[in-house]
Amino acid sequence: MQLMRRHDPQAQEDGFALLRSHAAEYIEELIAEFLREDDHGLRRWLLELIGHARSPRALPLLTEELHSPDIALRDWAVAGLQILDSREARQALYQARANGYVS
């Protein structure tokens, strides 16, 4: 996370790549960081990482973000649920589409 918070774009990318390969190991920490993060760009990256973790623990957060006013967060929530590909994830996507939250 420290690398992702730097002002150097390459350091940010390096931090993201490092976390992406270990996202499943740090899913609880990533969710906690997402919930307390104010920076929209970091929140988007964190949600992408959370989705790539393929963890059932991410299901409630990903489902909640389907209703986000931030289109990028909604898109990453959809992608994360598609990657998770569980019955519950598919059901959340179906309901969000039926209610017009996502296309």
ZAKOL-396366 format. One record per residue: residue number from 0; residue in one letter; x, y, z of N, C-alpha, C, O, CB in turn. Coordinates in steps of 0.2 Angstrom, whole numbers, plus 5000, padded with zeros to 4 digits. Glycine has a CB too. Layout:
BEGIN
+-----+--------+------+------+------+-------+-------+-------+------+------+------+------+------+------+-------+-------+-------+
! num ! residu ! n_xx ! n_yy ! n_zz ! ca_xx ! ca_yy ! ca_zz ! c_xx ! c_yy ! c_zz ! o_xx ! o_yy ! o_zz ! cb_xx ! cb_yy ! cb_zz !
+-----+--------+------+------+------+-------+-------+-------+------+------+------+------+------+------+-------+-------+-------+
! NUM !      a !    X !    Y !    Z !     X !     Y !     Z !    X !    Y !    Z !    X !    Y !    Z !     X !     Y !     Z !
...
+-----+--------+------+------+------+-------+-------+-------+------+------+------+------+------+------+-------+-------+-------+
This chain:
BEGIN
+-----+--------+------+------+------+-------+-------+-------+------+------+------+------+------+------+-------+-------+-------+
! num ! residu ! n_xx ! n_yy ! n_zz ! ca_xx ! ca_yy ! ca_zz ! c_xx ! c_yy ! c_zz ! o_xx ! o_yy ! o_zz ! cb_xx ! cb_yy ! cb_zz !
+-----+--------+------+------+------+-------+-------+-------+------+------+------+------+------+------+-------+-------+-------+
!   0 !      m ! 5004 ! 4994 ! 5000 !  5000 !  5000 !  5000 ! 5004 ! 5006 ! 5000 ! 5002 ! 5011 ! 4997 !  4995 !  5000 !  5006 !
!   1 !      q ! 5010 ! 5006 ! 5003 !  5014 !  5012 !  5004 ! 5017 ! 5014 ! 4997 ! 5017 ! 5020 ! 4995 !  5021 !  5010 !  5008 !
!   2 !      l ! 5018 ! 5009 ! 4992 !  5020 !  5011 !  4986 ! 5014 ! 5014 ! 4982 ! 5015 ! 5018 ! 4978 !  5023 !  5004 !  4982 !
!   3 !      m ! 5008 ! 5011 ! 4983 !  5003 !  5014 !  4979 ! 5001 ! 5021 ! 4981 ! 4998 ! 5024 ! 4977 !  4997 !  5009 !  4980 !
!   4 !      r ! 5003 ! 5023 ! 4987 !  5002 !  5030 !  4989 ! 5007 ! 5035 ! 4987 ! 5006 ! 5041 ! 4989 !  5001 !  5030 !  4997 !
!   5 !      r ! 5012 ! 5033 ! 4984 !  5018 !  5037 !  4982 ! 5015 ! 5042 ! 4976 ! 5010 ! 5040 ! 4973 !  5024 !  5033 !  4980 !
!   6 !      h ! 5019 ! 5047 ! 4975 !  5017 !  5052 !  4970 ! 5021 ! 5049 ! 4963 ! 5019 ! 5052 ! 4958 !  5020 !  5059 !  4972 !
!   7 !      d ! 5025 ! 5045 ! 4964 !  5029 !  5042 !  4958 ! 5024 ! 5037 ! 4954 ! 5023 ! 5032 ! 4957 !  5035 !  5039 !  4960 !
!   8 !      p ! 5022 ! 5038 ! 4948 !  5017 !  5033 !  4945 ! 5020 ! 5026 ! 4944 ! 5016 ! 5022 ! 4945 !  5016 !  5036 !  4938 !
!   9 !      q ! 5027 ! 5026 ! 4943 !  5030 !  5019 !  4942 ! 5029 ! 5015 ! 4949 ! 5028 ! 5009 ! 4949 !  5037 !  5020 !  4940 !
!  10 !      a ! 5031 ! 5019 ! 4954 !  5030 !  5016 !  4961 ! 5023 ! 5014 ! 4962 ! 5022 ! 5008 ! 4965 !  5033 !  5021 !  4966 !
!  11 !      q ! 5018 ! 5018 ! 4960 !  5011 !  5016 !  4961 ! 5010 ! 5009 ! 4957 ! 5006 ! 5005 ! 4960 !  5007 !  5022 !  4959 !
!  12 !      e ! 5012 ! 5009 ! 4951 !  5011 !  5003 !  4947 ! 5014 ! 4997 ! 4950 ! 5011 ! 4992 ! 4950 !  5013 !  5004 !  4940 !
!  13 !      d ! 5020 ! 4998 ! 4952 !  5024 !  4992 !  4955 ! 5020 ! 4990 ! 4962 ! 5020 ! 4984 ! 4963 !  5031 !  4995 !  4957 !
!  14 !      g ! 5018 ! 4994 ! 4966 !  5014 !  4992 !  4972 ! 5008 ! 4989 ! 4970 ! 5006 ! 4984 ! 4973 !  5012 !  4998 !  4976 !
!  15 !      f ! 5004 ! 4991 ! 4965 !  4998 !  4988 !  4962 ! 5000 ! 4981 ! 4960 ! 4996 ! 4976 ! 4962 !  4995 !  4992 !  4957 !
!  16 !      a ! 5005 ! 4980 ! 4956 !  5007 !  4973 !  4953 ! 5009 ! 4968 ! 4959 ! 5007 ! 4963 ! 4959 !  5013 !  4974 !  4948 !
!  17 !      l ! 5013 ! 4971 ! 4964 !  5015 !  4967 !  4969 ! 5009 ! 4964 ! 4973 ! 5008 ! 4958 ! 4975 !  5019 !  4971 !  4974 !
!  18 !      l ! 5004 ! 4969 ! 4974 !  4998 !  4967 !  4978 ! 4993 ! 4962 ! 4974 ! 4990 ! 4958 ! 4977 !  4994 !  4973 !  4980 !
!  19 !      r ! 4993 ! 4963 ! 4968 !  4989 !  4959 !  4963 ! 4990 ! 4952 ! 4964 ! 4986 ! 4948 ! 4964 !  4989 !  4962 !  4956 !
!  20 !      s ! 4997 ! 4950 ! 4964 !  4999 !  4943 !  4964 ! 4998 ! 4940 ! 4971 ! 4998 ! 4934 ! 4972 !  5006 !  4943 !  4962 !
!  21 !      h ! 4996 ! 4944 ! 4976 !  4995 !  4942 !  4983 ! 4989 ! 4944 ! 4986 ! 4988 ! 4944 ! 4992 !  5001 !  4944 !  4987 !
!  22 !      a ! 4984 ! 4946 ! 4981 !  4978 !  4949 !  4984 ! 4974 ! 4944 ! 4988 ! 4971 ! 4946 ! 4993 !  4973 !  4951 !  4978 !
!  23 !      a ! 4974 ! 4938 ! 4986 !  4970 !  4933 !  4990 ! 4972 ! 4932 ! 4998 ! 4969 ! 4931 ! 5002 !  4970 !  4926 !  4987 !
!  24 !      e ! 4979 ! 4933 ! 4998 !  4982 !  4932 !  5005 ! 4980 ! 4938 ! 5009 ! 4980 ! 4938 ! 5015 !  4990 !  4932 !  5004 !
!  25 !      y ! 4979 ! 4944 ! 5006 !  4978 !  4950 !  5010 ! 4971 ! 4953 ! 5009 ! 4970 ! 4959 ! 5010 !  4983 !  4955 !  5008 !
!  26 !      i ! 4966 ! 4949 ! 5008 !  4959 !  4951 !  5006 ! 4956 ! 4955 ! 5012 ! 4953 ! 4960 ! 5011 !  4955 !  4945 !  5005 !
!  27 !      e ! 4957 ! 4953 ! 5018 !  4954 !  4957 !  5024 ! 4957 ! 4964 ! 5024 ! 4954 ! 4968 ! 5025 !  4955 !  4953 !  5030 !
!  28 !      e ! 4964 ! 4964 ! 5023 !  4967 !  4971 !  5024 ! 4965 ! 4975 ! 5018 ! 4964 ! 4981 ! 5019 !  4975 !  4970 !  5024 !
!  29 !      l ! 4964 ! 4972 ! 5012 !  4962 !  4976 !  5006 ! 4955 ! 4979 ! 5007 ! 4954 ! 4984 ! 5005 !  4962 !  4972 !  5000 !
!  30 !      i ! 4951 ! 4975 ! 5010 !  4944 !  4977 !  5011 ! 4944 ! 4983 ! 5016 ! 4941 ! 4988 ! 5015 !  4939 !  4971 !  5014 !
!  31 !      a ! 4948 ! 4982 ! 5021 !  4948 !  4987 !  5027 ! 4951 ! 4993 ! 5024 ! 4949 ! 4999 ! 5025 !  4953 !  4985 !  5032 !
!  32 !      e ! 4956 ! 4993 ! 5019 !  4959 !  4999 !  5016 ! 4954 ! 5002 ! 5012 ! 4953 ! 5008 ! 5012 !  4966 !  4997 !  5012 !
!  33 !      f ! 4950 ! 4998 ! 5008 !  4945 !  5001 !  5004 ! 4940 ! 5005 ! 5008 ! 4938 ! 5011 ! 5006 !  4942 !  4995 !  5000 !
!  34 !      l ! 4938 ! 5002 ! 5013 !  4933 !  5005 !  5017 ! 4935 ! 5012 ! 5020 ! 4931 ! 5016 ! 5022 !  4930 !  5001 !  5022 !
!  35 !      r ! 4941 ! 5013 ! 5022 !  4943 !  5019 !  5025 ! 4947 ! 5024 ! 5020 ! 4949 ! 5029 ! 5022 !  4948 !  5017 !  5030 !
!  36 !      e ! 4948 ! 5022 ! 5014 !  4951 !  5026 !  5009 ! 4946 ! 5031 ! 5006 ! 4941 ! 5030 ! 5005 !  4954 !  5022 !  5003 !
!  37 !      d ! 4949 ! 5038 ! 5006 !  4945 !  5043 !  5003 ! 4947 ! 5045 ! 4996 ! 4943 ! 5047 ! 4992 !  4947 !  5049 !  5007 !
!  38 !      d ! 4953 ! 5043 ! 4993 !  4955 !  5044 !  4987 ! 4952 ! 5040 ! 4982 ! 4952 ! 5034 ! 4982 !  4963 !  5043 !  4986 !
!  39 !      h ! 4948 ! 5043 ! 4977 !  4944 !  5039 !  4972 ! 4949 ! 5034 ! 4968 ! 4947 ! 5029 ! 4966 !  4940 !  5044 !  4968 !
!  40 !      g ! 4954 ! 5037 ! 4966 !  4959 !  5032 !  4962 ! 4961 ! 5026 ! 4965 ! 4961 ! 5021 ! 4963 !  4965 !  5036 !  4959 !
!  41 !      l ! 4963 ! 5027 ! 4972 !  4965 !  5021 !  4976 ! 4959 ! 5017 ! 4977 ! 4960 ! 5011 ! 4977 !  4968 !  5024 !  4982 !
!  42 !      r ! 4954 ! 5020 ! 4978 !  4948 !  5015 !  4980 ! 4946 ! 5011 ! 4973 ! 4945 ! 5005 ! 4974 !  4941 !  5020 !  4981 !
!  43 !      r ! 4947 ! 5014 ! 4968 !  4946 !  5010 !  4961 ! 4951 ! 5004 ! 4961 ! 4949 ! 4998 ! 4959 !  4946 !  5014 !  4955 !
!  44 !      w ! 4957 ! 5006 ! 4962 !  4963 !  5001 !  4962 ! 4961 ! 4995 ! 4967 ! 4962 ! 4989 ! 4966 !  4970 !  5004 !  4963 !
!  45 !      l ! 4960 ! 4997 ! 4973 !  4958 !  4993 !  4978 ! 4953 ! 4988 ! 4977 ! 4953 ! 4982 ! 4978 !  4957 !  4996 !  4985 !
!  46 !      l ! 4947 ! 4991 ! 4974 !  4942 !  4986 !  4972 ! 4944 ! 4981 ! 4966 ! 4941 ! 4976 ! 4966 !  4936 !  4991 !  4970 !
!  47 !      e ! 4948 ! 4984 ! 4962 !  4950 !  4979 !  4957 ! 4954 ! 4973 ! 4960 ! 4954 ! 4968 ! 4958 !  4955 !  4983 !  4952 !
!  48 !      l ! 4959 ! 4975 ! 4965 !  4963 !  4970 !  4968 ! 4958 ! 4965 ! 4972 ! 4959 ! 4959 ! 4972 !  4968 !  4973 !  4973 !
!  49 !      i ! 4953 ! 4968 ! 4975 !  4948 !  4964 !  4979 ! 4945 ! 4959 ! 4975 ! 4944 ! 4953 ! 4976 !  4943 !  4968 !  4983 !
!  50 !      g ! 4943 ! 4961 ! 4969 !  4940 !  4957 !  4964 ! 4944 ! 4951 ! 4961 ! 4942 ! 4946 ! 4961 !  4937 !  4961 !  4958 !
!  51 !      h ! 4950 ! 4953 ! 4960 !  4955 !  4948 !  4958 ! 4957 ! 4943 ! 4963 ! 4960 ! 4938 ! 4962 !  4961 !  4952 !  4955 !
!  52 !      a ! 4956 ! 4944 ! 4969 !  4957 !  4940 !  4975 ! 4953 ! 4933 ! 4974 ! 4955 ! 4928 ! 4977 !  4956 !  4943 !  4982 !
!  53 !      r ! 4947 ! 4934 ! 4971 !  4943 !  4928 !  4970 ! 4941 ! 4925 ! 4977 ! 4940 ! 4919 ! 4977 !  4946 !  4923 !  4966 !
!  54 !      s ! 4940 ! 4929 ! 4981 !  4938 !  4927 !  4988 ! 4930 ! 4928 ! 4990 ! 4928 ! 4933 ! 4988 !  4942 !  4931 !  4993 !
!  55 !      p ! 4927 ! 4923 ! 4992 !  4920 !  4924 !  4994 ! 4919 ! 4929 ! 5000 ! 4914 ! 4932 ! 5000 !  4917 !  4917 !  4997 !
!  56 !      r ! 4925 ! 4931 ! 5003 !  4924 !  4936 !  5008 ! 4923 ! 4943 ! 5005 ! 4921 ! 4948 ! 5008 !  4931 !  4936 !  5012 !
!  57 !      a ! 4924 ! 4943 ! 4999 !  4923 !  4950 !  4995 ! 4916 ! 4951 ! 4993 ! 4914 ! 4956 ! 4991 !  4928 !  4950 !  4989 !
!  58 !      l ! 4912 ! 4945 ! 4993 !  4905 !  4946 !  4990 ! 4901 ! 4951 ! 4993 ! 4898 ! 4955 ! 4989 !  4902 !  4939 !  4991 !
!  59 !      p ! 4901 ! 4952 ! 4999 !  4897 !  4958 !  5002 ! 4899 ! 4965 ! 4999 ! 4895 ! 4969 ! 4997 !  4897 !  4958 !  5009 !
!  60 !      l ! 4905 ! 4966 ! 4999 !  4908 !  4973 !  4997 ! 4907 ! 4973 ! 4989 ! 4904 ! 4979 ! 4987 !  4915 !  4973 !  4998 !
!  61 !      l ! 4908 ! 4968 ! 4986 !  4907 !  4969 !  4978 ! 4900 ! 4970 ! 4977 ! 4898 ! 4974 ! 4972 !  4910 !  4963 !  4975 !
!  62 !      t ! 4895 ! 4966 ! 4980 !  4888 !  4967 !  4979 ! 4886 ! 4974 ! 4981 ! 4882 ! 4977 ! 4978 !  4884 !  4962 !  4984 !
!  63 !      e ! 4888 ! 4977 ! 4987 !  4887 !  4984 !  4989 ! 4889 ! 4989 ! 4984 ! 4885 ! 4994 ! 4982 !  4890 !  4985 !  4996 !
!  64 !      e ! 4895 ! 4988 ! 4981 !  4898 !  4993 !  4976 ! 4894 ! 4993 ! 4969 ! 4895 ! 4997 ! 4965 !  4905 !  4992 !  4975 !
!  65 !      l ! 4890 ! 4988 ! 4968 !  4886 !  4988 !  4962 ! 4881 ! 4994 ! 4962 ! 4878 ! 4996 ! 4957 !  4881 !  4981 !  4962 !
!  66 !      h ! 4880 ! 4997 ! 4968 !  4875 !  5002 !  4968 ! 4879 ! 5009 ! 4969 ! 4876 ! 5014 ! 4971 !  4871 !  5001 !  4974 !
!  67 !      s ! 4886 ! 5009 ! 4968 !  4890 !  5015 !  4969 ! 4888 ! 5020 ! 4964 ! 4886 ! 5018 ! 4958 !  4897 !  5013 !  4969 !
!  68 !      p ! 4888 ! 5027 ! 4966 !  4887 !  5032 !  4961 ! 4893 ! 5033 ! 4957 ! 4892 ! 5036 ! 4951 !  4885 !  5038 !  4965 !
!  69 !      d ! 4899 ! 5030 ! 4958 !  4905 !  5030 !  4954 ! 4904 ! 5024 ! 4949 ! 4905 ! 5018 ! 4951 !  4911 !  5029 !  4959 !
!  70 !      i ! 4904 ! 5026 ! 4943 !  4903 !  5021 !  4938 ! 4909 ! 5016 ! 4937 ! 4908 ! 5010 ! 4936 !  4902 !  5024 !  4931 !
!  71 !      a ! 4915 ! 5019 ! 4939 !  4921 !  5015 !  4939 ! 4921 ! 5009 ! 4944 ! 4923 ! 5004 ! 4943 !  4928 !  5019 !  4939 !
!  72 !      l ! 4919 ! 5011 ! 4950 !  4918 !  5007 !  4956 ! 4913 ! 5001 ! 4954 ! 4914 ! 4995 ! 4955 !  4916 !  5010 !  4962 !
!  73 !      r ! 4907 ! 5003 ! 4951 !  4902 !  4999 !  4949 ! 4905 ! 4994 ! 4944 ! 4904 ! 4988 ! 4944 !  4896 !  5002 !  4946 !
!  74 !      d ! 4909 ! 4996 ! 4939 !  4912 !  4992 !  4934 ! 4917 ! 4987 ! 4937 ! 4917 ! 4981 ! 4935 !  4916 !  4996 !  4929 !
!  75 !      w ! 4921 ! 4989 ! 4942 !  4925 !  4984 !  4945 ! 4922 ! 4979 ! 4950 ! 4924 ! 4974 ! 4950 !  4931 !  4988 !  4949 !
!  76 !      a ! 4916 ! 4981 ! 4952 !  4912 !  4977 !  4956 ! 4909 ! 4971 ! 4952 ! 4909 ! 4965 ! 4953 !  4906 !  4981 !  4960 !
!  77 !      v ! 4907 ! 4973 ! 4946 !  4904 !  4969 !  4941 ! 4910 ! 4964 ! 4939 ! 4909 ! 4958 ! 4939 !  4901 !  4972 !  4935 !
!  78 !      a ! 4915 ! 4966 ! 4937 !  4921 !  4962 !  4935 ! 4923 ! 4957 ! 4941 ! 4924 ! 4952 ! 4940 !  4927 !  4967 !  4933 !
!  79 !      g ! 4923 ! 4960 ! 4947 !  4925 !  4956 !  4953 ! 4920 ! 4950 ! 4954 ! 4922 ! 4944 ! 4955 !  4926 !  4960 !  4959 !
!  80 !      l ! 4914 ! 4952 ! 4953 !  4908 !  4946 !  4954 ! 4909 ! 4941 ! 4948 ! 4908 ! 4935 ! 4949 !  4902 !  4950 !  4954 !
!  81 !      q ! 4910 ! 4944 ! 4942 !  4911 !  4939 !  4937 ! 4917 ! 4934 ! 4938 ! 4917 ! 4928 ! 4936 !  4912 !  4943 !  4930 !
!  82 !      i ! 4923 ! 4937 ! 4940 !  4928 !  4933 !  4942 ! 4927 ! 4928 ! 4947 ! 4929 ! 4922 ! 4947 !  4934 !  4938 !  4944 !
!  83 !      l ! 4923 ! 4930 ! 4952 !  4921 !  4926 !  4958 ! 4917 ! 4920 ! 4956 ! 4918 ! 4914 ! 4958 !  4918 !  4930 !  4964 !
!  84 !      d ! 4912 ! 4921 ! 4951 !  4908 !  4916 !  4948 ! 4905 ! 4911 ! 4952 ! 4905 ! 4905 ! 4951 !  4913 !  4913 !  4942 !
!  85 !      s ! 4903 ! 4913 ! 4958 !  4899 !  4909 !  4962 ! 4892 ! 4910 ! 4961 ! 4890 ! 4914 ! 4958 !  4901 !  4910 !  4970 !
!  86 !      r ! 4888 ! 4905 ! 4964 !  4880 !  4906 !  4963 ! 4878 ! 4913 ! 4966 ! 4874 ! 4916 ! 4963 !  4877 !  4900 !  4967 !
!  87 !      e ! 4881 ! 4915 ! 4972 !  4879 !  4921 !  4975 ! 4881 ! 4927 ! 4971 ! 4877 ! 4932 ! 4970 !  4882 !  4921 !  4982 !
!  88 !      a ! 4887 ! 4926 ! 4968 !  4889 !  4932 !  4964 ! 4885 ! 4933 ! 4957 ! 4883 ! 4938 ! 4956 !  4897 !  4931 !  4962 !
!  89 !      r ! 4883 ! 4927 ! 4954 !  4879 !  4928 !  4948 ! 4872 ! 4930 ! 4950 ! 4869 ! 4934 ! 4946 !  4878 !  4921 !  4945 !
!  90 !      q ! 4870 ! 4928 ! 4956 !  4863 !  4931 !  4958 ! 4863 ! 4938 ! 4960 ! 4859 ! 4942 ! 4958 !  4861 !  4927 !  4965 !
!  91 !      a ! 4869 ! 4941 ! 4963 !  4869 !  4948 !  4964 ! 4870 ! 4952 ! 4957 ! 4866 ! 4957 ! 4957 !  4876 !  4949 !  4968 !
!  92 !      l ! 4873 ! 4949 ! 4952 !  4873 !  4953 !  4946 ! 4867 ! 4952 ! 4943 ! 4865 ! 4958 ! 4940 !  4879 !  4949 !  4941 !
!  93 !      y ! 4863 ! 4947 ! 4943 !  4857 !  4946 !  4940 ! 4852 ! 4952 ! 4943 ! 4848 ! 4955 ! 4939 !  4854 !  4939 !  4941 !
!  94 !      q ! 4852 ! 4952 ! 4950 !  4847 !  4957 !  4953 ! 4849 ! 4964 ! 4951 ! 4845 ! 4968 ! 4950 !  4848 !  4956 !  4960 !
!  95 !      a ! 4856 ! 4966 ! 4951 !  4858 !  4972 !  4949 ! 4856 ! 4974 ! 4942 ! 4854 ! 4980 ! 4941 !  4865 !  4973 !  4950 !
!  96 !      r ! 4856 ! 4969 ! 4938 !  4854 !  4971 !  4931 ! 4847 ! 4971 ! 4930 ! 4844 ! 4976 ! 4927 !  4857 !  4965 !  4926 !
!  97 !      a ! 4843 ! 4967 ! 4934 !  4836 !  4968 !  4934 ! 4833 ! 4974 ! 4937 ! 4828 ! 4977 ! 4934 !  4833 !  4962 !  4938 !
!  98 !      n ! 4837 ! 4977 ! 4941 !  4835 !  4983 !  4944 ! 4838 ! 4989 ! 4941 ! 4837 ! 4995 ! 4943 !  4837 !  4983 !  4952 !
!  99 !      g ! 4842 ! 4988 ! 4936 !  4844 !  4994 !  4932 ! 4851 ! 4997 ! 4934 ! 4853 ! 5002 ! 4932 !  4839 !  4999 !  4931 !
! 100 !      y ! 4854 ! 4994 ! 4939 !  4860 !  4997 !  4942 ! 4866 ! 4996 ! 4937 ! 4870 ! 5000 ! 4937 !  4861 !  4994 !  4949 !
! 101 !      v ! 4866 ! 4990 ! 4934 !  4872 !  4989 !  4929 ! 4869 ! 4986 ! 4923 ! 4863 ! 4984 ! 4923 !  4877 !  4984 !  4932 !
! 102 !      s ! 4873 ! 4987 ! 4918 !  4870 !  4984 !  4911 ! 4874 ! 4977 ! 4909 ! 4872 ! 4975 ! 4904 !  4871 !  4989 !  4906 !
+-----+--------+------+------+------+-------+-------+-------+------+------+------+------+------+------+-------+-------+-------+
